[in-house]
Amino acid sequence: MDEQCDCKNGACDCGCECCGEGNGFERQFLTKAEQIEELESYLAELKLELQAVEEHLADLRK
């Protein structure tokens, strides 16, 4: 990994060649397990957002 590169553990979004990106191949499809994992993570984030909104509303109503 290049010293100037901010990529961590090969998870590169910048397209730099030092992380193995730039070879012209990018996956376009997720496995079923990956889809489930992403959706579960998204659901957890939404639940936290809902909780924050409910807390904010409760504070405003005081």
Number of C-alpha atoms within 10 A of each C-alpha: 14 10 7 7 13 13 17 10 8 11 11 16 11 12 13 16 13 15 18 12 16 12 9 6 7 8 5 5 8 10 8 9 9 11 12 12 12 13 12 12 12 12 12 12 12 12 12 12 12 12 12 12 12 12 12 11 11 10 9 8 7 5
